[in-house]
């Protein structure tokens, strides 16, 4: 029997998988194309995101900016969720 809740859960799980893949892709792109004299890799950290369906974790590089003398993590997560995906998330939140 069709379950709308299970359908939404599956859709949101797919959205999160795409979201984490985009984070990985952007991190890898920056890693490959950075100014290697300015940005040195310091470490990798686990980042955790709370969602309506649970917690998701991904790894991300931390860079040391040798010119500005500060740590740098690529900040782009706010821009990754598309309007359609935001609507699905809101529907899911309203159901629970």
N, CA, C and O atoms as a GROMACS GRO file, in nm:
protein
  384
    1UNK      N    1   0.083  -0.118   0.000
    1UNK     CA    2   0.000   0.000   0.000
    1UNK      C    3   0.088   0.125   0.000
    1UNK      O    4   0.192   0.129   0.066
    2UNK      N    5   0.046   0.226  -0.073
    2UNK     CA    6   0.122   0.350  -0.086
    2UNK      C    7   0.118   0.430   0.044
    2UNK      O    8   0.010   0.453   0.100
    3UNK      N    9   0.233   0.472   0.091
    3UNK     CA   10   0.243   0.554   0.212
    3UNK      C   11   0.307   0.688   0.174
    3UNK      O   12   0.422   0.692   0.131
    4UNK      N   13   0.231   0.795   0.189
    4UNK     CA   14   0.283   0.928   0.154
    4UNK      C   15   0.401   0.965   0.243
    4UNK      O   16   0.496   1.027   0.196
    5UNK      N   17   0.396   0.929   0.370
    5UNK     CA   18   0.507   0.959   0.461
    5UNK      C   19   0.634   0.888   0.415
    5UNK      O   20   0.742   0.948   0.414
    6UNK      N   21   0.622   0.762   0.376
    6UNK     CA   22   0.740   0.687   0.330
    6UNK      C   23   0.793   0.746   0.198
    6UNK      O   24   0.914   0.753   0.177
    7UNK      N   25   0.701   0.787   0.112
    7UNK     CA   26   0.742   0.852  -0.013
    7UNK      C   27   0.822   0.978   0.016
    7UNK      O   28   0.929   0.997  -0.041
    8UNK      N   29   0.771   1.064   0.105
    8UNK     CA   30   0.842   1.188   0.140
    8UNK      C   31   0.976   1.158   0.206
    8UNK      O   32   1.076   1.224   0.177
    9UNK      N   33   0.977   1.060   0.293
    9UNK     CA   34   1.102   1.024   0.358
    9UNK      C   35   1.206   0.981   0.255
    9UNK      O   36   1.323   1.019   0.263
   10UNK      N   37   1.164   0.903   0.158
   10UNK     CA   38   1.253   0.860   0.051
   10UNK      C   39   1.301   0.978  -0.032
   10UNK      O   40   1.420   0.987  -0.066
   11UNK      N   41   1.210   1.068  -0.065
   11UNK     CA   42   1.247   1.186  -0.144
   11UNK      C   43   1.347   1.274  -0.069
   11UNK      O   44   1.445   1.321  -0.127
   12UNK      N   45   1.324   1.295   0.059
   12UNK     CA   46   1.413   1.380   0.137
   12UNK      C   47   1.547   1.312   0.156
   12UNK      O   48   1.651   1.380   0.157
   13UNK      N   49   1.548   1.182   0.172
   13UNK     CA   50   1.675   1.110   0.180
   13UNK      C   51   1.754   1.129   0.052
   13UNK      O   52   1.876   1.148   0.056
   14UNK      N   53   1.686   1.124  -0.062
   14UNK     CA   54   1.753   1.147  -0.191
   14UNK      C   55   1.805   1.290  -0.201
   14UNK      O   56   1.914   1.313  -0.253
   15UNK      N   57   1.727   1.386  -0.153
   15UNK     CA   58   1.770   1.526  -0.154
   15UNK      C   59   1.896   1.543  -0.069
   15UNK      O   60   1.991   1.610  -0.110
   16UNK      N   61   1.896   1.481   0.050
   16UNK     CA   62   2.014   1.491   0.136
   16UNK      C   63   2.136   1.428   0.071
   16UNK      O   64   2.246   1.481   0.082
   17UNK      N   65   2.118   1.316   0.004
   17UNK     CA   66   2.229   1.251  -0.064
   17UNK      C   67   2.287   1.344  -0.171
   17UNK      O   68   2.408   1.355  -0.184
   18UNK      N   69   2.199   1.409  -0.248
   18UNK     CA   70   2.244   1.505  -0.350
   18UNK      C   71   2.314   1.624  -0.285
   18UNK      O   72   2.416   1.672  -0.334
   19UNK      N   73   2.258   1.671  -0.174
   19UNK     CA   74   2.312   1.784  -0.100
   19UNK      C   75   2.454   1.753  -0.053
   19UNK      O   76   2.545   1.834  -0.073
   20UNK      N   77   2.474   1.636   0.008
   20UNK     CA   78   2.606   1.599   0.057
   20UNK      C   79   2.702   1.576  -0.060
   20UNK      O   80   2.822   1.604  -0.047
   21UNK      N   81   2.653   1.525  -0.172
   21UNK     CA   82   2.739   1.507  -0.288
   21UNK      C   83   2.784   1.642  -0.343
   21UNK      O   84   2.900   1.656  -0.383
   22UNK      N   85   2.696   1.741  -0.344
   22UNK     CA   86   2.734   1.875  -0.390
   22UNK      C   87   2.839   1.936  -0.298
   22UNK      O   88   2.934   1.998  -0.344
   23UNK      N   89   2.823   1.916  -0.167
   23UNK     CA   90   2.923   1.966  -0.073
   23UNK      C   91   3.058   1.902  -0.104
   23UNK      O   92   3.160   1.971  -0.110
   24UNK      N   93   3.057   1.771  -0.124
   24UNK     CA   94   3.181   1.701  -0.158
   24UNK      C   95   3.240   1.754  -0.289
   24UNK      O   96   3.360   1.777  -0.298
   25UNK      N   97   3.155   1.774  -0.390
   25UNK     CA   98   3.202   1.821  -0.520
   25UNK      C   99   3.264   1.962  -0.509
   25UNK      O  100   3.369   1.987  -0.567
   26UNK      N  101   3.197   2.053  -0.435
   26UNK     CA  102   3.252   2.188  -0.418
   26UNK      C  103   3.384   2.184  -0.341
   26UNK      O  104   3.479   2.254  -0.376
   27UNK      N  105   3.390   2.102  -0.238
   27UNK     CA  106   3.512   2.090  -0.160
   27UNK      C  107   3.625   2.035  -0.247
   27UNK      O  108   3.738   2.084  -0.240
   28UNK      N  109   3.595   1.936  -0.328
   28UNK     CA  110   3.695   1.878  -0.417
   28UNK      C  111   3.739   1.979  -0.524
   28UNK      O  112   3.857   1.988  -0.557
   29UNK      N  113   3.643   2.055  -0.578
   29UNK     CA  114   3.676   2.157  -0.678
   29UNK      C  115   3.771   2.261  -0.619
   29UNK      O  116   3.871   2.297  -0.681
   30UNK      N  117   3.739   2.311  -0.498
   30UNK     CA  118   3.826   2.410  -0.434
   30UNK      C  119   3.963   2.350  -0.409
   30UNK      O  120   4.065   2.415  -0.432
   31UNK      N  121   3.967   2.225  -0.361
   31UNK     CA  122   4.093   2.157  -0.335
   31UNK      C  123   4.180   2.150  -0.461
   31UNK      O  124   4.300   2.177  -0.455
   32UNK      N  125   4.119   2.115  -0.574
   32UNK     CA  126   4.194   2.101  -0.699
   32UNK      C  127   4.237   2.235  -0.759
   32UNK      O  128   4.338   2.242  -0.828
   33UNK      N  129   4.160   2.343  -0.734
   33UNK     CA  130   4.182   2.470  -0.802
   33UNK      C  131   4.229   2.584  -0.712
   33UNK      O  132   4.240   2.698  -0.757
   34UNK      N  133   4.256   2.555  -0.587
   34UNK     CA  134   4.296   2.661  -0.495
   34UNK      C  135   4.436   2.711  -0.526
   34UNK      O  136   4.513   2.645  -0.595
   35UNK      N  137   4.468   2.828  -0.474
   35UNK     CA  138   4.605   2.879  -0.478
   35UNK      C  139   4.682   2.802  -0.371
   35UNK      O  140   4.667   2.828  -0.252
   36UNK      N  141   4.765   2.710  -0.414
   36UNK     CA  142   4.832   2.620  -0.321
   36UNK      C  143   4.933   2.691  -0.232
   36UNK      O  144   4.971   2.639  -0.127
   37UNK      N  145   4.977   2.810  -0.272
   37UNK     CA  146   5.067   2.888  -0.187
   37UNK      C  147   4.991   2.960  -0.076
   37UNK      O  148   5.047   2.989   0.029
   38UNK      N  149   4.864   2.990  -0.101
   38UNK     CA  150   4.784   3.061  -0.002
   38UNK      C  151   4.707   2.967   0.090
   38UNK      O  152   4.705   2.988   0.212
   39UNK      N  153   4.643   2.865   0.035
   39UNK     CA  154   4.556   2.776   0.113
   39UNK      C  155   4.622   2.640   0.132
   39UNK      O  156   4.634   2.561   0.038
   40UNK      N  157   4.663   2.613   0.254
   40UNK     CA  158   4.722   2.484   0.290
   40UNK      C  159   4.618   2.404   0.367
   40UNK      O  160   4.546   2.457   0.451
   41UNK      N  161   4.611   2.275   0.338
   41UNK     CA  162   4.515   2.190   0.408
   41UNK      C  163   4.563   2.171   0.552
   41UNK      O  164   4.676   2.128   0.576
   42UNK      N  165   4.477   2.203   0.646
   42UNK     CA  166   4.509   2.187   0.788
   42UNK      C  167   4.457   2.053   0.839
   42UNK      O  168   4.530   1.978   0.905
   43UNK      N  169   4.331   2.022   0.808
   43UNK     CA  170   4.271   1.898   0.857
   43UNK      C  171   4.141   1.872   0.782
   43UNK      O  172   4.104   1.946   0.691
   44UNK      N  173   4.074   1.766   0.820
   44UNK     CA  174   3.938   1.736   0.772
   44UNK      C  175   3.851   1.721   0.895
   44UNK      O  176   3.891   1.659   0.993
   45UNK      N  177   3.731   1.777   0.888
   45UNK     CA  178   3.639   1.770   1.001
   45UNK      C  179   3.508   1.708   0.959
   45UNK      O  180   3.468   1.715   0.842
   46UNK      N  181   3.441   1.647   1.054
   46UNK     CA  182   3.305   1.598   1.031
   46UNK      C  183   3.210   1.713   1.057
   46UNK      O  184   3.219   1.780   1.160
   47UNK      N  185   3.118   1.735   0.965
   47UNK     CA  186   3.013   1.835   0.981
   47UNK      C  187   2.881   1.760   0.991
   47UNK      O  188   2.858   1.665   0.916
   48UNK      N  189   2.796   1.801   1.084
   48UNK     CA  190   2.669   1.734   1.105
   48UNK      C  191   2.555   1.831   1.081
   48UNK      O  192   2.558   1.945   1.126
   49UNK      N  193   2.453   1.783   1.010
   49UNK     CA  194   2.336   1.863   0.978
   49UNK      C  195   2.214   1.792   1.035
   49UNK      O  196   2.192   1.674   1.009
   50UNK      N  197   2.135   1.864   1.114
   50UNK     CA  198   2.009   1.810   1.165
   50UNK      C  199   1.898   1.836   1.063
   50UNK      O  200   1.885   1.947   1.012
   51UNK      N  201   1.821   1.734   1.034
   51UNK     CA  202   1.711   1.746   0.939
   51UNK      C  203   1.585   1.690   1.002
   51UNK      O  204   1.591   1.628   1.108
   52UNK      N  205   1.471   1.712   0.939
   52UNK     CA  206   1.346   1.656   0.993
   52UNK      C  207   1.345   1.503   0.999
   52UNK      O  208   1.267   1.445   1.075
   53UNK      N  209   1.430   1.438   0.920
   53UNK     CA  210   1.429   1.292   0.920
   53UNK      C  211   1.550   1.232   0.990
   53UNK      O  212   1.569   1.110   0.987
   54UNK      N  213   1.630   1.315   1.052
   54UNK     CA  214   1.746   1.262   1.123
   54UNK      C  215   1.868   1.348   1.102
   54UNK      O  216   1.860   1.463   1.060
   55UNK      N  217   1.981   1.289   1.133
   55UNK     CA  218   2.108   1.360   1.128
   55UNK      C  219   2.191   1.307   1.012
   55UNK      O  220   2.197   1.186   0.989
   56UNK      N  221   2.255   1.398   0.939
   56UNK     CA  222   2.345   1.359   0.831
   56UNK      C  223   2.482   1.416   0.858
   56UNK      O  224   2.495   1.530   0.904
   57UNK      N  225   2.586   1.339   0.829
   57UNK     CA  226   2.724   1.382   0.854
   57UNK      C  227   2.806   1.367   0.728
   57UNK      O  228   2.790   1.272   0.652
   58UNK      N  229   2.895   1.464   0.706
   58UNK     CA  230   2.987   1.460   0.592
   58UNK      C  231   3.121   1.514   0.637
   58UNK      O  232   3.130   1.579   0.741
   59UNK      N  233   3.225   1.487   0.560
   59UNK     CA  234   3.359   1.536   0.592
   59UNK      C  235   3.393   1.654   0.501
   59UNK      O  236   3.354   1.658   0.384
   60UNK      N  237   3.466   1.749   0.558
   60UNK     CA  238   3.502   1.868   0.483
   60UNK      C  239   3.644   1.910   0.522
   60UNK      O  240   3.684   1.896   0.638
   61UNK      N  241   3.719   1.963   0.425
   61UNK     CA  242   3.855   2.009   0.452
   61UNK      C  243   3.854   2.144   0.523
   61UNK      O  244   3.767   2.228   0.501
   62UNK      N  245   3.954   2.161   0.608
   62UNK     CA  246   3.979   2.291   0.672
   62UNK      C  247   4.112   2.339   0.616
   62UNK      O  248   4.211   2.266   0.615
   63UNK      N  249   4.115   2.464   0.570
   63UNK     CA  250   4.235   2.521   0.511
   63UNK      C  251   4.293   2.628   0.602
   63UNK      O  252   4.221   2.696   0.675
   64UNK      N  253   4.426   2.642   0.596
   64UNK     CA  254   4.492   2.753   0.663
   64UNK      C  255   4.529   2.854   0.554
   64UNK      O  256   4.602   2.822   0.460
   65UNK      N  257   4.477   2.976   0.568
   65UNK     CA  258   4.506   3.084   0.474
   65UNK      C  259   4.636   3.149   0.520
   65UNK      O  260   4.637   3.220   0.621
   66UNK      N  261   4.744   3.126   0.447
   66UNK     CA  262   4.876   3.173   0.489
   66UNK      C  263   4.892   3.325   0.474
   66UNK      O  264   4.980   3.383   0.536
   67UNK      N  265   4.809   3.388   0.394
   67UNK     CA  266   4.817   3.533   0.376
   67UNK      C  267   4.740   3.606   0.485
   67UNK      O  268   4.792   3.698   0.548
   68UNK      N  269   4.615   3.565   0.507
   68UNK     CA  270   4.530   3.631   0.606
   68UNK      C  271   4.543   3.571   0.746
   68UNK      O  272   4.483   3.622   0.841
   69UNK      N  273   4.621   3.465   0.759
   69UNK     CA  274   4.647   3.399   0.887
   69UNK      C  275   4.519   3.361   0.961
   69UNK      O  276   4.499   3.397   1.077
   70UNK      N  277   4.434   3.286   0.890
   70UNK     CA  278   4.310   3.237   0.953
   70UNK      C  279   4.269   3.105   0.890
   70UNK      O  280   4.311   3.070   0.779
   71UNK      N  281   4.186   3.032   0.964
   71UNK     CA  282   4.133   2.906   0.912
   71UNK      C  283   4.016   2.936   0.820
   71UNK      O  284   3.947   3.037   0.835
   72UNK      N  285   3.994   2.846   0.724
   72UNK     CA  286   3.892   2.869   0.623
   72UNK      C  287   3.822   2.737   0.592
   72UNK      O  288   3.886   2.636   0.561
   73UNK      N  289   3.690   2.739   0.601
   73UNK     CA  290   3.607   2.626   0.558
   73UNK      C  291   3.511   2.681   0.455
   73UNK      O  292   3.451   2.787   0.477
   74UNK      N  293   3.494   2.613   0.345
   74UNK     CA  294   3.405   2.661   0.240
   74UNK      C  295   3.263   2.667   0.294
   74UNK      O  296   3.209   2.567   0.341
   75UNK      N  297   3.202   2.785   0.288
   75UNK     CA  298   3.066   2.806   0.338
   75UNK      C  299   2.973   2.825   0.219
   75UNK      O  300   2.975   2.930   0.154
   76UNK      N  301   2.893   2.726   0.191
   76UNK     CA  302   2.802   2.736   0.077
   76UNK      C  303   2.673   2.662   0.100
   76UNK      O  304   2.589   2.656   0.010
   77UNK      N  305   2.654   2.607   0.217
   77UNK     CA  306   2.540   2.520   0.240
   77UNK      C  307   2.406   2.591   0.226
   77UNK      O  308   2.309   2.528   0.184
   78UNK      N  309   2.398   2.720   0.259
   78UNK     CA  310   2.270   2.790   0.251
   78UNK      C  311   2.218   2.798   0.107
   78UNK      O  312   2.098   2.807   0.085
   79UNK      N  313   2.308   2.793   0.011
   79UNK     CA  314   2.270   2.812  -0.129
   79UNK      C  315   2.238   2.682  -0.202
   79UNK      O  316   2.202   2.686  -0.320
   80UNK      N  317   2.252   2.569  -0.137
   80UNK     CA  318   2.238   2.442  -0.208
   80UNK      C  319   2.095   2.389  -0.217
   80UNK      O  320   2.065   2.310  -0.307
   81UNK      N  321   2.008   2.431  -0.128
   81UNK     CA  322   1.872   2.377  -0.129
   81UNK      C  323   1.789   2.455  -0.231
   81UNK      O  324   1.773   2.576  -0.221
   82UNK      N  325   1.736   2.383  -0.326
   82UNK     CA  326   1.655   2.445  -0.430
   82UNK      C  327   1.513   2.468  -0.381
   82UNK      O  328   1.470   2.407  -0.283
   83UNK      N  329   1.439   2.556  -0.450
   83UNK     CA  330   1.304   2.590  -0.407
   83UNK      C  331   1.215   2.465  -0.397
   83UNK      O  332   1.143   2.449  -0.299
   84UNK      N  333   1.219   2.378  -0.498
   84UNK     CA  334   1.136   2.258  -0.497
   84UNK      C  335   1.170   2.172  -0.375
   84UNK      O  336   1.081   2.117  -0.310
   85UNK      N  337   1.300   2.160  -0.345
   85UNK     CA  338   1.343   2.080  -0.232
   85UNK      C  339   1.299   2.144  -0.100
   85UNK      O  340   1.263   2.073  -0.006
   86UNK      N  341   1.302   2.276  -0.092
   86UNK     CA  342   1.254   2.345   0.028
   86UNK      C  343   1.106   2.316   0.049
   86UNK      O  344   1.063   2.295   0.163
   87UNK      N  345   1.028   2.316  -0.058
   87UNK     CA  346   0.885   2.287  -0.046
   87UNK      C  347   0.862   2.145   0.004
   87UNK      O  348   0.775   2.124   0.089
   88UNK      N  349   0.938   2.049  -0.046
   88UNK     CA  350   0.926   1.911   0.002
   88UNK      C  351   0.961   1.901   0.151
   88UNK      O  352   0.894   1.831   0.226
   89UNK      N  353   1.065   1.972   0.191
   89UNK     CA  354   1.103   1.971   0.332
   89UNK      C  355   0.991   2.030   0.418
   89UNK      O  356   0.961   1.977   0.525
   90UNK      N  357   0.929   2.137   0.372
   90UNK     CA  358   0.822   2.200   0.448
   90UNK      C  359   0.701   2.107   0.458
   90UNK      O  360   0.638   2.097   0.564
   91UNK      N  361   0.668   2.039   0.349
   91UNK     CA  362   0.556   1.945   0.352
   91UNK      C  363   0.586   1.835   0.454
   91UNK      O  364   0.499   1.798   0.533
   92UNK      N  365   0.707   1.785   0.453
   92UNK     CA  366   0.745   1.678   0.546
   92UNK      C  367   0.735   1.725   0.690
   92UNK      O  368   0.687   1.653   0.777
   93UNK      N  369   0.782   1.847   0.715
   93UNK     CA  370   0.776   1.902   0.852
   93UNK      C  371   0.632   1.917   0.897
   93UNK      O  372   0.600   1.887   1.012
   94UNK      N  373   0.545   1.962   0.808
   94UNK     CA  374   0.405   1.983   0.844
   94UNK      C  375   0.334   1.852   0.875
   94UNK      O  376   0.245   1.849   0.960
   95UNK      N  377   0.373   1.744   0.808
   95UNK     CA  378   0.308   1.615   0.831
   95UNK      C  379   0.344   1.561   0.969
   95UNK      O  380   0.260   1.501   1.036
   96UNK      N  381   0.466   1.581   1.012
   96UNK     CA  382   0.510   1.528   1.142
   96UNK      C  383   0.474   1.617   1.253
   96UNK      O  384   0.503   1.587   1.368
   0.00000   0.00000   0.00000
